[in-house]
């Protein structure tokens, strides 16, 4: 990074000039404002205030486009699509996420992340989740499978588990229980192997529900939070209790609308 006072070329992450000691400008004001708006938008999304999230994300997106910053625009476009998904504006969410993925696919490969997974993986997962909500199951499965293909190696465990959940949800909504159980078991295995506690309840709840619908009560309610006589297996009474918990979680966490057991 070049010092504006003495023109000395400093290291990229330097805060002060190594030659004259002057403070270095590390970011433009516009980028800082857009990042702040994006963080606020993400905060409002996480606390289920989707309207405020949309407002902040739209303001951040306008700045990103004005600056011509494709990486910033990609992250904010994803946030805006995510917020519209949370608000139930599925058509707008699909439009934004499709555009987001197309823009990402047109850029050189990047490790840029949103949370613990790469943006290109997370965007596909959220697009698949949105497509499930409007009944476009074939497209949802295709996008989830793309995310799974892109999630290679242990560093992509979160993206792979997320994609497995979405694909499992798709098969579950279609009533294809065998395929749903297979992919949900794979995802739950990834969660356990990599200690991804954030995804454990949502994958475990859907897996338990799918097993119960298939009449596989003996397989039990998957659990990673306590010791069991047999790893991953509960007795019948505990399985039924777990099934009820799974149904509630499916409603509150994933938007699933099954008939309660």
Buried (B, 14 or more C-beta within 10 A) or exposed (E): BEBEEEEBEBEEEBEEBEEEEBEBEEEEEBBEBBBEBBEBBBEBBEEEBBEBBBBBBBBBBEBBBEBEBBEBBBBBBBBBBBBBBBBEBBEBBBBBBBBBBEBBEEEEEEEEBBEBBBBBBBBBBBBBBBBBBEEBBEBBBBBBBBBBEBBEEEBBBBBBBBBBBBBBBBBBBBEBBEBBBBBBBBBBBBBBEBEBEEBBBBBBBBBBBBBBBEEBBEBBBBBBEEEBEEEBBBBEEBBBEBBBBBBEBBBEEBBBEBEEE
